[in-house]
Amino acid sequence: MAKLVLNNEEIEVEEKVRIVDAIEDAGVPIGCSNGVCGTCEVEVIEGMDNLNEMTEEEEDLGMEGNKRLGCQCELNGGRVVMEY
């Protein structure tokens, strides 16, 4: 299991699975989960190297730096701290 800390709430999530359900349960609004609306934009505070590579959908929406779409993120293990 991997650890996701979202707005100071720690959640255990399975590795290599998109975190969309976990972040939605934690209060991040998910509009589509296909990476086209941008409502689930999060800021990665710590652990960017524990996430999958940025997807084409994220690049198309202009995500860069420490911004990601929650619906497109997968934890590869370890611990990731995000804020919404």
ChimeraX commands (.cxc) that place a marker at each C-alpha (Angstrom):
marker #1 position 0.00,0.00,0.00 radius 0.5
marker #1 position 1.05,3.58,-0.64 radius 0.5
marker #1 position 0.26,6.63,1.48 radius 0.5
marker #1 position -1.51,9.70,0.17 radius 0.5
marker #1 position -1.74,12.78,2.37 radius 0.5
marker #1 position -4.38,15.14,1.03 radius 0.5
marker #1 position -5.06,18.37,2.92 radius 0.5
marker #1 position -3.53,16.81,6.06 radius 0.5
marker #1 position -5.68,13.65,5.82 radius 0.5
marker #1 position -3.65,10.46,5.37 radius 0.5
marker #1 position -5.19,7.79,3.15 radius 0.5
marker #1 position -3.84,4.35,2.22 radius 0.5
marker #1 position -4.21,3.53,-1.46 radius 0.5
marker #1 position -3.25,0.57,-3.56 radius 0.5
marker #1 position -0.13,1.00,-5.65 radius 0.5
marker #1 position -0.44,1.44,-9.43 radius 0.5
marker #1 position -4.15,2.36,-9.20 radius 0.5
marker #1 position -5.48,5.79,-10.11 radius 0.5
marker #1 position -6.21,7.70,-6.92 radius 0.5
marker #1 position -9.42,9.23,-8.26 radius 0.5
marker #1 position -11.70,7.41,-5.81 radius 0.5
marker #1 position -9.53,8.17,-2.78 radius 0.5
marker #1 position -9.32,11.88,-3.50 radius 0.5
marker #1 position -13.01,12.13,-4.30 radius 0.5
marker #1 position -13.82,10.51,-0.95 radius 0.5
marker #1 position -11.51,13.12,0.64 radius 0.5
marker #1 position -13.47,16.00,-0.89 radius 0.5
marker #1 position -11.80,16.80,-4.22 radius 0.5
marker #1 position -14.51,17.25,-6.87 radius 0.5
marker #1 position -14.14,14.94,-9.84 radius 0.5
marker #1 position -16.01,16.11,-12.90 radius 0.5
marker #1 position -15.19,13.43,-15.42 radius 0.5
marker #1 position -12.12,11.35,-14.41 radius 0.5
marker #1 position -10.94,11.38,-18.03 radius 0.5
marker #1 position -8.55,14.30,-17.70 radius 0.5
marker #1 position -10.49,16.77,-19.79 radius 0.5
marker #1 position -12.20,19.15,-17.35 radius 0.5
marker #1 position -9.44,20.06,-14.87 radius 0.5
marker #1 position -11.69,20.24,-11.79 radius 0.5
marker #1 position -9.47,17.84,-9.85 radius 0.5
marker #1 position -6.24,19.84,-10.14 radius 0.5
marker #1 position -4.02,19.25,-7.12 radius 0.5
marker #1 position -0.67,20.58,-6.00 radius 0.5
marker #1 position 1.97,17.99,-5.16 radius 0.5
marker #1 position 3.86,19.18,-2.10 radius 0.5
marker #1 position 6.05,16.12,-1.60 radius 0.5
marker #1 position 6.66,12.82,-3.38 radius 0.5
marker #1 position 6.30,13.73,-7.06 radius 0.5
marker #1 position 8.77,10.95,-7.85 radius 0.5
marker #1 position 6.28,8.44,-6.38 radius 0.5
marker #1 position 3.68,9.28,-9.05 radius 0.5
marker #1 position 3.30,8.03,-12.60 radius 0.5
marker #1 position 4.57,10.20,-15.44 radius 0.5
marker #1 position 2.35,13.10,-16.46 radius 0.5
marker #1 position -0.29,11.96,-18.91 radius 0.5
marker #1 position -1.07,13.44,-22.31 radius 0.5
marker #1 position -4.37,14.68,-20.89 radius 0.5
marker #1 position -2.53,16.61,-18.17 radius 0.5
marker #1 position -0.13,18.11,-20.69 radius 0.5
marker #1 position -3.04,19.13,-22.92 radius 0.5
marker #1 position -4.58,21.04,-19.96 radius 0.5
marker #1 position -1.27,22.81,-19.28 radius 0.5
marker #1 position -0.31,21.05,-16.05 radius 0.5
marker #1 position 3.32,21.72,-15.22 radius 0.5
marker #1 position 5.63,21.94,-12.26 radius 0.5
marker #1 position 3.95,20.49,-9.20 radius 0.5
marker #1 position 0.40,20.61,-10.60 radius 0.5
marker #1 position -1.36,17.36,-11.50 radius 0.5
marker #1 position -4.85,16.09,-12.18 radius 0.5
marker #1 position -6.00,13.85,-9.38 radius 0.5
marker #1 position -7.94,11.68,-11.80 radius 0.5
marker #1 position -4.75,10.91,-13.74 radius 0.5
marker #1 position -2.39,10.20,-10.83 radius 0.5
marker #1 position -1.23,6.76,-9.78 radius 0.5
marker #1 position 0.94,6.18,-6.74 radius 0.5
marker #1 position 3.87,3.92,-7.51 radius 0.5
marker #1 position 4.49,3.39,-3.80 radius 0.5
marker #1 position 5.86,5.46,-0.97 radius 0.5
marker #1 position 4.18,8.62,0.28 radius 0.5
marker #1 position 2.75,11.61,-1.60 radius 0.5
marker #1 position 1.52,14.84,-0.04 radius 0.5
marker #1 position -1.02,16.85,-2.04 radius 0.5
marker #1 position -3.20,19.88,-1.47 radius 0.5
marker #1 position -6.40,20.80,-3.20 radius 0.5
marker link #1:1,2 radius 0.2
marker link #1:2,3 radius 0.2
marker link #1:3,4 radius 0.2
marker link #1:4,5 radius 0.2
marker link #1:5,6 radius 0.2
marker link #1:6,7 radius 0.2
marker link #1:7,8 radius 0.2
marker link #1:8,9 radius 0.2
marker link #1:9,10 radius 0.2
marker link #1:10,11 radius 0.2
marker link #1:11,12 radius 0.2
marker link #1:12,13 radius 0.2
marker link #1:13,14 radius 0.2
marker link #1:14,15 radius 0.2
marker link #1:15,16 radius 0.2
marker link #1:16,17 radius 0.2
marker link #1:17,18 radius 0.2
marker link #1:18,19 radius 0.2
marker link #1:19,20 radius 0.2
marker link #1:20,21 radius 0.2
marker link #1:21,22 radius 0.2
marker link #1:22,23 radius 0.2
marker link #1:23,24 radius 0.2
marker link #1:24,25 radius 0.2
marker link #1:25,26 radius 0.2
marker link #1:26,27 radius 0.2
marker link #1:27,28 radius 0.2
marker link #1:28,29 radius 0.2
marker link #1:29,30 radius 0.2
marker link #1:30,31 radius 0.2
marker link #1:31,32 radius 0.2
marker link #1:32,33 radius 0.2
marker link #1:33,34 radius 0.2
marker link #1:34,35 radius 0.2
marker link #1:35,36 radius 0.2
marker link #1:36,37 radius 0.2
marker link #1:37,38 radius 0.2
marker link #1:38,39 radius 0.2
marker link #1:39,40 radius 0.2
marker link #1:40,41 radius 0.2
marker link #1:41,42 radius 0.2
marker link #1:42,43 radius 0.2
marker link #1:43,44 radius 0.2
marker link #1:44,45 radius 0.2
marker link #1:45,46 radius 0.2
marker link #1:46,47 radius 0.2
marker link #1:47,48 radius 0.2
marker link #1:48,49 radius 0.2
marker link #1:49,50 radius 0.2
marker link #1:50,51 radius 0.2
marker link #1:51,52 radius 0.2
marker link #1:52,53 radius 0.2
marker link #1:53,54 radius 0.2
marker link #1:54,55 radius 0.2
marker link #1:55,56 radius 0.2
marker link #1:56,57 radius 0.2
marker link #1:57,58 radius 0.2
marker link #1:58,59 radius 0.2
marker link #1:59,60 radius 0.2
marker link #1:60,61 radius 0.2
marker link #1:61,62 radius 0.2
marker link #1:62,63 radius 0.2
marker link #1:63,64 radius 0.2
marker link #1:64,65 radius 0.2
marker link #1:65,66 radius 0.2
marker link #1:66,67 radius 0.2
marker link #1:67,68 radius 0.2
marker link #1:68,69 radius 0.2
marker link #1:69,70 radius 0.2
marker link #1:70,71 radius 0.2
marker link #1:71,72 radius 0.2
marker link #1:72,73 radius 0.2
marker link #1:73,74 radius 0.2
marker link #1:74,75 radius 0.2
marker link #1:75,76 radius 0.2
marker link #1:76,77 radius 0.2
marker link #1:77,78 radius 0.2
marker link #1:78,79 radius 0.2
marker link #1:79,80 radius 0.2
marker link #1:80,81 radius 0.2
marker link #1:81,82 radius 0.2
marker link #1:82,83 radius 0.2
marker link #1:83,84 radius 0.2
view
